[in-house]
Amino acid sequence: MKLRPIWIAGRFLSRLPFPDPGQTAADEIGRSVPWYPWVGLVMGLPVLCSSFLLTNAPPPVAAALALILWVWVSGALHLDGLADSADAWVGGLGDRERTLAIMKDPTSGPAALTVVALVLIGKWSSLQVLVPAGNLWPFIAIPLLARAQILLLLLTTPYVRDQGMAAAQARYLPRRVCWLSLALAWLVVGLTGGWRGAALLLGALALFGLTRRAMLNRIGGFTGDTAGALVELTELLGLLLAAWLACGP
């Protein structure tokens, strides 16, 4: 099995020490996409291990440390997309071209800061429930499921820019392999979480449908930033649902 697609996916999505693949061609970027969910699974392992060690720590402290590690592992890649999307959706005032132009602006406005803060607060609050309770399966299932959303987006939604990494992903996407990877990812979520995992999957699919419709209505497709926003919102929803279900019978 050729490992370069795995290394490309790992280096793009995370700060974990995946081997450097060196110079990558556009078609190799496309072939790396099916590995995104599984890189997400690997990204969850350090958070899972740290959460296991922090089970007896004060919940706010344990949650803060787990969240810091979670953000570090991802390199805040998708938080950046969330911030850009928030600014664009608010500042775009319903106009497609204005929305796309604002996404390219490297500065962050009040909408970006507010949305990122709210997402992090939501994650931190959820982790205060999950870490002390020893509910560790979400730390595997949620990063996996969130990156699987990227596959579903690429498979079902047009990319609206002519350039960018996502353009290569969309152009050289191995669609059959992506559908297989996506189905396996959904199966793993169900197997690791049981009925709770199935609830997370249904919630993620509902969120996907709503965000995809918003993207199509506003800009006619997706960008790398809106894909990142989808990942962050999926993680937030997954953590909130997992925490809520952990408090149930």
PAKOL-981239 format. One record per residue: residue in one letter; x negated, y negated, z of N, C-alpha, C in turn; residue number from 1. Coordinates in steps of 0.02 Angstrom, whole numbers, plus 32768, in hexadecimal, padded with zeros to 4 digits. Example, Ala and Ser with C-alpha at 12.3 -4.5 7.8 and 13.67 -1.06 7.14 Angstrom:
// residues 2
residuo,n_X,n_Y,n_Z,ca_X,ca_Y,ca_Z,c_X,c_Y,c_Z,num
A,7D6C,811C,8186,7D99,80E1,8186,7D6C,80A5,8186,1
S,7D7E,8070,8162,7D54,8035,8165,7D7B,7FFE,818A,2
END
This chain:
// residues 249
residuo,n_X,n_Y,n_Z,ca_X,ca_Y,ca_Z,c_X,c_Y,c_Z,num
M,7FD6,803C,8000,8000,8000,8000,7FD4,7FC1,8000,1
K,7FE4,7F92,7FD5,7FBF,7F54,7FD4,7FD4,7F29,800F,2
L,7FA1,7F11,8034,7FAF,7EEB,8072,7FAF,7EA0,8067,3
R,7F98,7E89,802D,7F94,7E41,8023,7FD7,7E1D,802D,4
P,800F,7E39,8014,804F,7E16,8021,805E,7E0D,806B,5
I,804A,7E3F,8094,8056,7E39,80DC,802B,7E00,80F8,6
W,7FEC,7DFE,80E3,7FBF,7DC9,80FD,7FD8,7D84,80E7,7
I,7FF0,7D7F,80AA,8009,7D3E,8091,8046,7D29,80BA,8
A,8074,7D57,80C5,80AF,7D47,80ED,809C,7D34,8134,9
G,806E,7D5A,8152,805B,7D4E,8197,8038,7D0B,81A0,10
R,800B,7CFA,8171,7FE7,7CBA,8176,8016,7C7F,816A,11
F,8049,7C88,8141,8077,7C52,8133,80A7,7C46,816E,12
L,80C1,7C7B,818B,80F6,7C74,81BD,80DD,7C6C,8204,13
S,809E,7C7D,8212,8089,7C80,8258,8042,7C68,8262,14
R,8030,7C61,82A2,7FEC,7C53,82B6,7FC7,7C92,82CB,15
L,7FE6,7CCB,82C5,7FC7,7D09,82D9,7F8C,7D18,82AC,16
P,7F5A,7D3D,82C5,7F1C,7D47,829F,7F22,7D7B,8267,17
F,7F4E,7D6F,8238,7F50,7D99,81FC,7F12,7D8B,81D2,18
P,7EF8,7DBD,81AF,7EBD,7DB1,8184,7ECC,7D7C,814F,19
D,7E99,7D55,813F,7EA0,7D21,810C,7EA0,7D41,80C7,20
P,7ED7,7D39,80A1,7ED9,7D58,805E,7EB2,7D32,802A,21
G,7E98,7CF7,803C,7E74,7CCF,800B,7EA3,7CAD,7FDB,22
Q,7E8B,7C9F,7FA0,7EB3,7C7E,7F6D,7EED,7CAB,7F58,23
T,7F2A,7C8F,7F57,7F65,7CB6,7F47,7F86,7C9C,7F08,24
A,7F9B,7CCA,7EDD,7FBF,7CB8,7EA0,8009,7CB0,7EB0,25
A,802C,7C8D,7E84,8074,7C80,7E8E,809C,7CC1,7E93,26
D,808A,7CF3,7E6A,80B0,7D31,7E6C,80A4,7D57,7EAD,27
E,8068,7D4F,7ECA,805A,7D6F,7F0B,8084,7D4F,7F42,28
I,808F,7D0E,7F3E,80BA,7CED,7F6F,8100,7D0B,7F6C,29
G,811A,7D16,7F2F,815B,7D34,7F28,815E,7D7B,7F45,30
R,8129,7DA1,7F39,8128,7DE7,7F52,8120,7DEB,7F9D,31
S,810D,7DB4,7FBD,8105,7DB5,8006,8148,7DAC,802A,32
V,817A,7D93,8007,81B9,7D81,8027,81DB,7DBC,804A,33
P,81DD,7DF9,802E,81FE,7E30,8051,81E1,7E3F,8096,34
W,81A4,7E28,80A3,8185,7E35,80E3,8196,7E01,8118,35
Y,81BA,7DCE,8106,81C9,7D99,8137,81EC,7DB2,8176,36
P,8220,7DDB,8171,8240,7DF3,81AE,8210,7E1A,81DB,37
W,81E3,7E3F,81BD,81B7,7E6A,81E4,817E,7E42,8203,38
V,816A,7E0C,81E3,813D,7DDD,8204,8161,7DBD,823F,39
G,81A1,7DAE,8237,81C8,7D94,826F,81CA,7DC4,82A9,40
L,81D1,7E05,829B,81CF,7E37,82D0,818D,7E35,82F5,41
V,8156,7E33,82CF,8114,7E30,82EE,810C,7DF0,8317,42
M,8127,7DB9,82FF,8124,7D7A,8324,8148,7D7E,8367,43
G,817A,7DA9,836B,819F,7DB0,83A9,817A,7DD8,83DE,44
L,8149,7E00,83C9,8127,7E2B,83FA,8102,7E05,8430,45
P,80DB,7DD0,8420,80BA,7DAB,8457,80ED,7D8C,8487,46
V,8125,7D74,846D,8158,7D56,8498,8177,7D8C,84C4,47
L,8183,7DC7,84A7,819F,7DFE,84CE,8170,7E12,8507,48
C,8130,7E19,84F7,80FF,7E2D,852A,80F9,7DF9,8561,49
S,80F6,7DBA,854E,80F1,7D85,8580,812F,7D81,85AB,50
S,8169,7D8B,858C,81A8,7D8A,85B2,81AB,7DC3,85E4,51
F,8191,7DFD,85D1,818E,7E36,85FF,8163,7E24,863C,52
L,812B,7E03,8630,80FF,7DF0,8667,811C,7DB8,8692,53
L,814A,7D91,8676,8166,7D57,8699,81A9,7D66,86BA,54
T,81BC,7DA6,86BC,81FF,7DB8,86D5,820B,7D9D,871B,55
N,81D8,7D9E,8746,81E0,7D89,878B,81CD,7D41,8798,56
A,81BC,7D1D,8764,81AB,7CD6,876B,81EC,7CAD,8771,57
P,81E7,7C70,878D,8223,7C45,878F,8241,7C3D,8749,58
P,8282,7C47,8741,829F,7C46,86FE,828E,7C09,86D3,59
P,8290,7BCC,86EE,827F,7B93,86C3,8237,7B95,86AA,60
V,8209,7BAC,86D6,81C3,7BB0,86C2,81B9,7BE8,868F,61
A,81D7,7C22,869D,81D0,7C5A,866F,81EC,7C49,862A,62
A,8225,7C27,8629,8244,7C14,85EA,8219,7BE2,85C4,63
A,81FD,7BB2,85E9,81D3,7B7F,85C9,8195,7B9F,85AA,64
L,8174,7BCC,85CE,8138,7BED,85B4,8148,7C19,8578,65
A,8180,7C3D,857C,8193,7C67,8543,81A3,7C3C,8506,66
L,81C3,7C04,8510,81D5,7BD8,84D8,8196,7BB8,84BA,67
I,8168,7BA3,84E4,812A,7B86,84CA,8105,7BB9,849E,68
L,8102,7BF7,84B5,80E1,7C2B,848E,8108,7C37,844D,69
W,814A,7C37,8451,8175,7C42,8416,8166,7C0D,83E0,70
V,8163,7BCE,83F6,8156,7B98,83C7,810F,7B9C,83AC,71
W,80DF,7BAC,83D7,809A,7BB1,83C1,8091,7BE7,838C,72
V,80AF,7C21,8398,80A8,7C59,8369,80C1,7C45,8324,73
S,80F5,7C1E,8321,8111,7C09,82E0,80ED,7BCC,82C3,74
G,80C2,7BAC,82EA,80A2,7B6F,82D2,80D2,7B36,82C8,75
A,810D,7B3A,82E7,8141,7B07,82E0,8155,7AFC,8296,76
L,8148,7B2E,826D,8155,7B28,8225,819E,7B18,8217,77
H,81CA,7B3D,8236,8211,7B35,8227,8230,7AFB,824E,78
L,8212,7AE9,8287,8229,7AAD,82A9,821E,7A6F,827E,79
D,81E8,7A6F,8258,81DB,7A38,8229,8212,7A34,81F4,80
G,8226,7A6E,81DA,825C,7A6F,81A9,829E,7A59,81C7,81
L,82AA,7A6D,8206,82E7,7A57,8228,82E8,7A0C,8230,82
A,82AF,79EF,8244,82AB,79A7,824E,82B7,7981,820C,83
D,8296,7997,81D7,829F,7976,8196,82E7,797C,817E,84
S,8305,79B6,8188,834B,79C0,8172,837B,7994,8199,85
A,836F,798E,81DB,839B,7964,8204,8399,791B,81ED,86
D,835C,7902,81E3,8356,78BD,81CB,8378,78B4,8187,87
A,836E,78E4,815B,838A,78DF,8117,83D5,78E2,8118,88
W,83F1,790E,8141,843A,7916,8142,845C,78D7,815E,89
V,843D,78B9,8191,845A,787D,81AE,844C,7840,8182,90
G,840E,7838,816D,83FB,77FD,8146,8411,7800,80FD,91
G,841E,783D,80E4,8431,7844,809E,8476,7829,808E,92
L,84A0,7822,80C1,84E3,7805,80B8,850B,7827,8081,93
G,8502,7869,807B,8529,788F,804A,850D,788F,8004,94
D,84D7,786A,7FF8,84BB,7864,7FB5,8484,7897,7FAB,95
R,8487,78BE,7F74,8457,78F3,7F68,8410,78D9,7F61,96
E,8405,78A9,7F35,83C1,7892,7F28,83A3,7870,7F66,97
R,83CB,784A,7F8A,83B2,782A,7FC6,83A0,785F,7FFB,98
T,83C9,7892,8000,83BA,78C8,8030,8378,78EA,8020,99
L,836D,78FB,7FE0,8330,791C,7FCC,82F3,78EE,7FD6,100
A,82FC,78AD,7FCA,82C5,787E,7FD2,82B1,7878,801B,101
I,82E1,7876,8048,82D2,7870,808F,82AE,78AD,80A9,102
M,82BE,78E8,808E,829C,7925,80A4,8251,7922,8096,103
K,823D,78FD,8064,81F6,78F8,8053,81D1,78C5,807F,104
D,81F6,789C,80A4,81D7,786A,80CF,81B7,788D,810B,105
P,8175,7884,8116,8153,78A7,814C,8164,788E,8192,106
T,8183,7853,8197,8194,7838,81D9,81D5,7856,81F2,107
S,81DD,7856,8234,8219,7871,8254,8241,7839,8274,108
G,8281,7837,8267,82AD,7805,8282,82D3,781D,82BF,109
P,8300,77F5,82DA,8326,7808,8316,834E,7849,830E,110
A,836A,7854,82D3,8391,7892,82C8,8365,78CF,82CF,111
A,8329,78CC,82B2,82FA,7904,82B6,82E7,7913,82FE,112
L,82D4,78DE,8323,82BE,78E8,8368,82F7,7903,8393,113
T,8333,78E9,8388,836D,78FF,83AF,837D,7948,83A3,114
V,8380,795C,8363,8392,79A1,8352,835D,79D2,836B,115
V,831D,79C2,8361,82E8,79EE,8379,82EB,79F5,83C5,116
A,82F6,79BE,83E8,82FB,79C1,8431,8335,79ED,8447,117
L,836F,79E5,8426,83A9,7A0D,8439,839E,7A57,842C,118
V,837E,7A67,83F4,8370,7AAE,83E5,8341,7ACB,8419,119
L,830D,7AA7,842B,82DD,7AC0,845C,82FE,7AC7,84A1,120
I,8328,7A98,84B3,834C,7A9D,84F3,837A,7ADA,84F3,121
G,839C,7AE5,84BB,83C7,7B20,84B6,83A0,7B61,84BC,122
K,8366,7B64,849C,833D,7BA0,84A1,8323,7BAA,84E8,123
W,830B,7B74,8506,82F0,7B78,854A,8326,7B8F,857B,124
S,8363,7B75,8575,8399,7B89,85A1,83A9,7BD3,8599,125
S,83AA,7BEB,855C,83B8,7C31,854F,8381,7C5E,856B,126
L,8343,7C49,8563,830B,7C71,857D,830C,7C76,85C9,127
Q,8329,7C44,85EA,832F,7C48,8633,835B,7C81,8649,128
V,8389,7C96,861E,83B4,7CCF,862C,8391,7D10,8618,129
L,8374,7D11,85DD,835B,7D4F,85C0,831B,7D68,85E2,130
V,82EC,7D3B,85F0,82AC,7D52,860B,82B3,7D70,8651,131
P,82D2,7D4F,8682,82D7,7D6D,86C4,8301,7DAD,86C5,132
A,8332,7DB2,8697,835D,7DED,8696,833C,7E28,8674,133
G,8301,7E1E,8657,82DE,7E54,8635,82FE,7E69,85F3,134
N,8327,7E3C,85D6,8345,7E4A,8595,8313,7E38,855E,135
L,82EB,7E68,854B,82B3,7E5A,851E,82C1,7E6B,84D5,136
W,82F5,7E91,84C6,8301,7EA3,8480,830C,7E66,8453,137
P,832A,7E2F,846D,8333,7DF5,8440,82F1,7DD8,8426,138
F,82BA,7DE3,844A,827B,7DC7,8434,825E,7DEB,83F7,139
I,8279,7E26,83E9,8269,7E49,83AA,829E,7E3A,8375,140
A,82DD,7E3F,838A,8314,7E3A,835A,831C,7DF4,833D,141
I,8315,7DC1,8367,8325,7D7D,8350,82F1,7D62,831F,142
P,82AF,7D67,832D,827F,7D50,82F9,8285,7D77,82B8,143
L,8293,7DB7,82BE,829D,7DE1,8282,82DA,7DC9,825B,144
L,8311,7DBF,827D,834F,7DAB,825C,834A,7D65,823E,145
A,8328,7D38,8261,8322,7CF3,8248,82FA,7CF1,8207,146
R,82C3,7D18,8203,829C,7D18,81C4,82C0,7D3E,818D,147
A,82EA,7D6E,81A0,8312,7D90,816D,8343,7D60,814B,148
Q,8356,7D2B,816E,8382,7CFA,814F,8362,7CD8,8112,149
I,831F,7CD2,8114,82FC,7CB5,80DA,8306,7CE0,809D,150
L,8302,7D22,80A6,830D,7D50,806D,8353,7D47,8051,151
L,8384,7D46,807E,83C9,7D3F,8067,83D4,7CFD,8043,152
L,83B3,7CC9,805A,83B9,7C87,803A,839B,7C89,7FF4,153
L,8360,7CA6,7FEE,833F,7CAB,7FAD,8366,7CD7,7F7C,154
L,8387,7D0A,7F96,83AC,7D38,7F6B,83EF,7D1C,7F53,155
T,840A,7CEC,7F77,844E,7CD6,7F68,8455,7C8C,7F57,156
T,8420,7C65,7F5E,8427,7C1C,7F59,83F0,7BFF,7F2E,157
P,83FF,7BD1,7F00,83CC,7BB4,7ED6,839E,7B85,7EFC,158
Y,835E,7B85,7EE8,832D,7B56,7F04,8330,7B17,7EDA,159
V,8332,7ADC,7EFA,8343,7A9F,7ED5,8307,7A77,7EBE,160
R,82CB,7A88,7ED4,8290,7A61,7EBF,826A,7A88,7E89,161
D,8242,7A64,7E63,821A,7A83,7E2E,81D8,7A9E,7E47,162
Q,81C0,7A84,7E7F,8180,7A98,7E9A,8187,7AAB,7EE3,163
G,814F,7AC1,7F00,8150,7AD6,7F45,8149,7B21,7F4B,164
M,8138,7B37,7F88,812E,7B7E,7F93,816E,7BA6,7F87,165
A,81A7,7B89,7F9A,81E6,7BAC,7F90,81F6,7BB5,7F47,166
A,81DB,7B8A,7F1B,81E6,7B93,7ED3,81C5,7BD3,7EBB,167
A,8188,7BE0,7ED4,8166,7C1E,7EC3,818A,7C5A,7EE1,168
Q,81A3,7C52,7F1E,81C8,7C88,7F3E,8205,7C9B,7F15,169
A,822A,7C68,7EFF,8267,7C75,7ED9,8258,7C91,7E94,170
R,8224,7C78,7E74,8215,7C8B,7E2F,81FD,7CD4,7E2B,171
Y,81D5,7CE9,7E5B,81B7,7D2C,7E58,81D4,7D5B,7E8E,172
L,8210,7D4D,7EA3,8230,7D75,7ED8,823F,7DBC,7EC0,173
P,8225,7DF0,7EE2,8238,7E35,7ED2,827C,7E45,7EF1,174
R,82B0,7E3A,7ECC,82F3,7E3A,7EE8,8308,7E7D,7F07,175
R,82FA,7EB4,7EE5,830F,7EF5,7F00,82EB,7F04,7F42,176
V,82AB,7EF5,7F44,8284,7F01,7F81,829D,7ED4,7FB9,177
C,82B0,7E96,7FA7,82C9,7E68,7FDA,830C,7E80,7FF7,178
W,8338,7E9A,7FCC,8377,7EB4,7FE5,836B,7EEF,8014,179
L,833C,7F1A,8002,832C,7F53,802D,830F,7F3C,8070,180
S,82E1,7F0D,806D,82C3,7EF2,80AA,82F8,7ED2,80D6,181
L,8326,7EAE,80B7,835C,7E8C,80DC,8389,7EBF,80FE,182
A,839B,7EF4,80DA,83C6,7F27,80F7,83A4,7F4A,8132,183
L,8363,7F58,812B,833E,7F78,8161,8339,7F4A,819D,184
A,832F,7F09,8191,832C,7ED9,81C8,836D,7ED7,81EF,185
W,83A5,7ED6,81CA,83E6,7ED6,81EC,83EF,7F16,8214,186
L,83D8,7F4E,81F9,83DE,7F8E,821C,83B5,7F8D,825C,187
V,8379,7F72,825A,834F,7F6F,8296,8370,7F43,82CB,188
V,838E,7F0C,82B7,83B1,7EE1,82E8,83E8,7F08,830B,189
G,840E,7F2F,82E4,8443,7F57,8301,8429,7F8E,832F,190
L,83F3,7FAE,831B,83D7,7FE4,8343,83B8,7FCC,8383,191
T,8397,7F93,8381,8376,7F79,83BE,83A7,7F5C,83EF,192
G,83DC,7F3D,83D6,840B,7F1B,8402,844D,7F3D,840C,193
G,845A,7F73,83E7,849B,7F94,83ED,84D3,7F65,83D8,194
W,850A,7F66,83FD,8543,7F3B,83EB,8531,7EF1,83F2,195
R,8503,7EE3,8421,84ED,7E9D,8427,84C5,7E88,83EA,196
G,849C,7EB6,83D0,8478,7EA7,8392,84A7,7E9D,8358,197
A,84DD,7EC5,8355,850F,7EBC,8320,8531,7E78,8327,198
A,853D,7E62,8364,855B,7E20,836F,852C,7DE9,8357,199
L,84EC,7DF1,8365,84BB,7DC0,834D,84B9,7DBE,8301,200
L,84BC,7DF8,82E1,84BB,7DFC,8298,84F9,7DD9,827B,201
L,8533,7DE6,8297,8570,7DC6,827E,856C,7D7A,8287,202
G,8552,7D65,82C0,854A,7D1D,82CC,851B,7CFD,829B,203
A,84E3,7D20,828D,84B2,7D06,825D,84CF,7D01,8217,204
L,84F6,7D32,8203,8515,7D30,81C1,8548,7CF9,81BB,205
A,856E,7CED,81F1,859E,7CB6,81F0,8579,7C73,81EB,206
L,8543,7C6C,8212,851B,7C2F,820E,84FE,7C26,81C8,207
F,84E6,7C5D,81AA,84CB,7C59,8166,8500,7C3E,8136,208
G,853C,7C59,813A,8571,7C43,810D,8580,7BF9,8114,209
L,8582,7BE0,8152,8591,7B9A,815E,8558,7B6C,8145,210
T,851A,7B7F,8155,84E2,7B54,8141,84D7,7B57,80F6,211
R,84E1,7B91,80D8,84DA,7B96,808F,850D,7B69,806D,212
R,854B,7B6A,8085,857E,7B3F,8068,856B,7AF5,806F,213
A,8550,7AE2,80A9,853B,7A9D,80B3,8503,7A8A,8083,214
M,84D3,7AB8,8078,849D,7AAB,8049,84B7,7AA2,8002,215
L,84E3,7ACF,7FED,84FE,7ACB,7FA9,8526,7A8C,7F9F,216
N,854D,7A79,7FD1,8577,7A3D,7FCA,854D,79FE,7FC8,217
R,8516,79FC,7FED,84EE,79BF,7FF0,84BA,79BB,7FB9,218
I,8493,79F0,7FAF,845A,79EB,7F81,845C,7A1F,7F49,219
G,848F,7A4A,7F48,8495,7A7A,7F12,846A,7AB8,7F1A,220
G,844D,7AC3,7F54,8422,7AFD,7F60,83FB,7AF3,7FA0,221
F,83BD,7B0D,7FA1,8395,7B07,7FDE,8350,7AED,7FCE,222
T,832F,7AD5,8002,82E8,7AC2,7FFF,82C3,7AE9,8035,223
G,8281,7AE2,8036,825B,7B02,806B,826E,7AE7,80AF,224
D,827F,7AA7,80B3,8293,7A8A,80F3,82D5,7AA6,810B,225
T,8306,7AAD,80DF,8346,7AC8,80F5,8341,7B12,8106,226
A,8313,7B36,80E6,8306,7B7B,80F9,82EA,7B7E,813F,227
G,82BB,7B51,814F,82A0,7B4E,8193,82D5,7B3D,81C6,228
A,8301,7B0E,81B4,8338,7AFD,81E2,8364,7B39,81EF,229
L,8371,7B61,81BC,839A,7B9D,81C4,8379,7BCE,81F4,230
V,8338,7BD6,81EF,8313,7C02,821C,831C,7BEA,8264,231
E,8311,7BAA,8270,8316,7B8F,82B4,835D,7B96,82D0,232
L,838F,7B87,82A7,83D4,7B8C,82BF,83E7,7BD4,82CC,233
T,83CC,7C03,82A4,83DA,7C4A,82B1,83BA,7C60,82F2,234
E,837D,7C4A,8300,835D,7C5B,8340,8385,7C3E,837A,235
L,839B,7C00,8374,83C2,7BE1,83A9,8403,7C07,83B5,236
L,8428,7C14,8380,8467,7C39,8387,845A,7C7E,83A5,237
G,8426,7CA0,838D,8417,7CE2,83A7,8408,7CE2,83F1,238
L,83E0,7CB2,8407,83CF,7CAE,844E,840B,7C9C,8479,239
L,8434,7C6E,8461,8470,7C5B,8487,84A0,7C96,848D,240
L,84AB,7CBA,8456,84D7,7CF4,8458,84BB,7D2B,8485,241
A,8479,7D38,847F,845A,7D6C,84A7,845F,7D5C,84F1,242
A,8455,7D1C,8503,845A,7D07,8549,84A2,7D0E,8562,243
W,84D1,7CFA,8539,8518,7CFF,854B,852C,7D48,8556,244
L,8518,7D72,8527,852A,7DB9,852C,8506,7DDB,8567,245
A,84CB,7DC3,8578,84A6,7DDF,85B1,84CA,7DD1,85F3,246
C,84F3,7D9D,85F4,8517,7D8C,8632,8559,7DB2,8638,247
G,856C,7DD5,8602,85AB,7DF9,8602,85A4,7E3E,8623,248
P,85DA,7E65,8621,85D9,7EA8,863E,85AC,7ED8,8618,249
END
